[in-house]
Amino acid sequence: MRRFVVPGLLLLAGALFFRQVEKRRPPDFTQFYLAGKLAASGEIGQLYHEPAYEPLIAGLGRRLPAYEARYFNRPAFSAFLYAPLALLPYGTASLLGILANFVLAAFLIWKLPLWFPPGGEAVALVRIALALFYPFLWSIAVGQDTLLLTLVVAASIRLSQRRGQIPAGLALAAGCFKPHLIWTFPLAFLAAKRWKTALAFAAGGAVLAAVSLALVGFGGLREWLSILRLPSTDYDPALMGNLRAVAVHWGVIPAVFLLILTLAAVAVVFRKGSLEGKLCVSVFAALLLSPHTYLQDYSLAAIPALLGPSRLMRWLILAPWWLLYSRSDQLPMILIALAAIVPAAVQALGGQPAPQLALDPYRSAQETSR
C-alpha cells in the first residue's frame, strides 16, 4: 500500500490544482492558440503581422486583458506544434493545453529522479518536492511551454549519457523554440570539447532557423523583432528573475557587478569544471543573462537540482522558497541562481574533483570494475 500513497496524494493535489487553473484559463496560452490558427489555415506568412490577429482575437468573443499574450513571439517553425489545438474551439483547446502541461509535469516528476538519481535522498521525497516546485505549477497556471523545454533539455543530457553526442545535440536543437534559454548549453559542450554535440546542435538549429525564415520571409523577421519589443510580449520587466530586473529594482551598478560576477564564475567553470558542472551553471547563466526570464522559466532549475552533486543546492532549489515570492520582488530566484554559480566556480578554482557525466554508465561501471 505504501507504494501507492505518494502517487495517490500527488493525483489528489493535481486534481485540486487543475480545478483552480481550469476556472481561470491560462493567459499565455492565447498566443499559441492564435498562432496555431494561422498555421492551420495556411497563413503562416502572417504570423508576425499584427493586423492578422485582429479578426482572430475578435473571434475569441472576449476582451483580452493587458497581461494576456496576443502575438506569437516564438520562432515560426514552432507554430505548427499548436495547429492541431487551433482546430478546436478556444475553450476546448485551452482545457487540452492545461492537460498537456499536467502530463508533462507528471512525466518530469516521475522521470527526472530516475534519469539523474539524487544521492542519498529517497526518490519519493524528491518527487514530492518536484510536484510542489513552484515554477512547474506556475508554468501550468499561465499556460507556458517551459515544461516542454525542461523535458527537451533533460532528454538531451540523458542522451549524452546513453546514446552519444550527435543525438544529444539534435535533441537540444529542438529546444530552439525558446532560444534565449538554451544558448549557453552549446557553449558548455564546446568548453567540454564535445564538438559533435555542439555541431549537431548548430546544424539542427540552422535548419530550424532556415525553415522559420522561409515561412515568414525577411519582412516577417523584422515584424518578429518588433513584436519582441511590444508591451504585451515584454510584460513588466520588474517581475523577471534576471539581471535586468536587478537593474530595475536596485539600479545599474548592482546589475553590472552581478553581470561581471556571473560571467567570471561561468568562465571559471567552463575552463576548469566538470561537464556536469558546466551544464548546471549553463542553466542559471541563461536564466540570469536572458533579457526575458520569468518565474516559469525557472522550471529548468529542476535539472541542476538533481544533476548537481550538492545536496544543499538541491534542497535550496526544490524547497518551498516561493513562500518568499512576491509580485514585485524576484530576489529569491536571482539569489538561488547566483548561489548555484558562484560555489561551482569556487570549487573549480580549488581544483576539487567533481563527478564526471559519463557518456555510457554501463561502460563506465565496467571500467571501474577493472
Long-range contacts (C-beta under 8 A, 24 or more apart in sequence): 6-124, 6-127, 6-128, 9-128, 10-106, 10-109, 10-127, 10-128, 10-131, 13-131, 14-102, 14-106, 14-131, 17-137, 17-140, 18-98, 18-102, 21-98, 21-140, 21-141, 22-95, 22-98, 24-141, 25-94, 25-143, 26-94, 26-97, 26-98, 26-140, 26-141, 26-142, 26-143, 26-144, 27-65, 27-67, 27-68, 27-69, 27-142, 27-143, 28-68, 28-69, 28-142, 28-143, 28-144, 29-93, 29-94, 29-97, 29-143, 30-60, 30-64, 30-68, 30-69, 30-70, 30-143, 31-69, 31-70, 31-71, 31-72, 31-73, 32-72, 32-82, 32-85, 32-97, 32-143, 32-145, 33-82, 33-85, 33-86, 33-90, 33-93, 33-94, 33-97, 34-70, 34-71, 34-72, 34-86, 35-72, 35-74, 35-79, 35-82, 35-86, 36-79, 36-80, 36-81, 36-82, 36-83, 36-84, 36-85, 36-86, 36-93, 37-86, 38-72, 38-79, 39-79, 39-80, 39-82, 39-83, 39-86, 40-83, 40-84, 40-86, 40-87, 44-76, 44-79, 44-80, 44-215, 44-216, 45-215, 45-216, 45-217, 45-220, 47-72, 47-76, 47-79, 47-215, 47-216, 47-220, 47-224, 48-72, 48-76, 48-216, 48-220, 48-221, 48-223, 48-224, 48-226, 48-227, 49-220, 49-223, 50-223, 50-227, 60-90, 66-231, 66-232, 66-235, 67-235, 68-232, 69-232, 69-233, 69-235, 70-232, 71-227, 71-230, 71-232, 71-233, 72-227, 73-224, 73-227, 73-228, 73-233, 74-177, 74-178, 75-176, 75-177, 75-179, 75-208, 75-209, 75-212, 76-211, 76-212, 76-213, 76-215, 76-216, 76-220, 76-224, 77-177, 77-208, 77-211, 77-212, 77-215, 78-177, 81-177, 94-143, 97-143, 98-140, 98-143, 101-139, 101-140, 101-143, 101-144, 101-147, 102-140, 104-147, 104-148, 104-151, 105-131, 105-136, 105-139, 105-140, 105-147, 107-151, 108-136, 108-147, 108-150, 108-151, 108-154, 108-302, 109-136, 111-154, 112-154, 112-302, 112-303, 112-306, 113-306, 115-154, 115-157, 115-158, 115-306, 116-154, 116-157, 116-303, 116-306, 116-307, 117-306, 118-306, 118-311, 118-314, 119-309, 119-311, 120-311, 121-311, 121-314, 126-306, 126-318, 129-315, 129-318, 129-319, 130-302, 130-318, 132-320, 133-299, 133-302, 133-318, 134-295, 134-320, 134-321, 134-322, 134-325, 135-295, 135-296, 135-297, 135-298, 135-299, 135-301, 135-302, 136-299, 136-302, 138-295, 138-296, 139-296, 139-299, 142-296, 144-296, 145-177, 145-178, 146-178, 146-181, 146-296, 146-297, 146-299, 146-300, 147-299, 149-175, 149-177, 149-178, 149-181, 149-182, 149-299, 149-300, 150-299, 150-300, 150-302, 150-303, 153-182, 153-185, 153-283, 153-300, 153-303, 154-303, 156-185, 157-279, 157-303, 157-307, 157-357, 160-194, 160-197, 160-357, 160-359, 161-357, 161-358, 161-359, 161-360, 161-361, 162-359, 162-360, 162-361, 164-196, 164-359, 165-189, 165-194, 165-195, 165-196, 165-197, 165-200, 165-359, 166-196, 166-197, 166-200, 167-200, 168-194, 168-197, 168-200, 169-196, 169-197, 169-198, 169-199, 169-200, 169-201, 169-202, 169-203, 169-204, 170-200, 170-201, 170-203, 170-204, 172-197, 172-201, 172-204, 173-200, 173-201, 173-203, 173-204, 173-205, 173-207, 173-208, 174-204, 176-204, 176-205, 176-208, 176-209, 178-297, 179-205, 180-286, 180-290, 180-291, 180-292, 181-286, 181-287, 181-290, 181-293, 181-297, 181-300, 182-286, 183-286, 184-266, 184-282, 184-283, 184-285, 184-286, 184-289, 185-279, 185-282, 185-286, 187-270, 187-282, 188-270, 188-275, 188-278, 188-279, 188-281, 188-282, 189-278, 191-270, 191-271, 191-278, 192-275, 192-278, 194-275, 228-292, 234-292, 238-328, 239-294, 239-295, 239-327, 239-328, 239-330, 240-292, 240-293, 240-294, 240-330, 241-287, 241-293, 241-294, 241-295, 241-297, 241-298, 241-330, 241-333, 241-334, 241-337, 242-287, 242-288, 242-289, 242-290, 242-291, 242-292, 242-293, 242-334, 243-288, 243-289, 243-334, 244-291, 244-293, 245-330, 245-334, 246-334, 249-329, 258-288, 258-334, 258-338, 259-289, 261-338, 261-342, 262-288, 262-289, 262-338, 262-341, 264-345, 265-341, 265-342, 265-344, 265-345, 266-341, 266-345, 268-345, 268-348, 268-349, 269-341, 269-344, 269-345, 269-348, 271-348, 272-348, 272-349, 272-351, 273-344, 273-345, 273-347, 273-348, 273-354, 274-354, 274-355, 274-356, 274-357, 275-356, 275-357, 276-307, 276-308, 276-309, 276-354, 276-355, 276-356, 276-357, 277-308, 277-344, 277-347, 277-348, 277-354, 279-303, 279-304, 279-307, 279-357, 280-304, 280-307, 280-308, 280-340, 280-344, 281-340, 281-341, 281-344, 281-345, 283-340, 284-336, 284-337, 284-338, 284-340, 284-341, 285-341, 287-333, 287-337, 288-334, 288-337, 288-338, 288-341, 295-325, 295-330, 295-333, 298-333, 301-336, 301-337, 301-340, 304-340, 307-357, 308-340, 308-344, 309-354, 309-355, 310-343, 313-339, 313-340, 313-343, 316-340
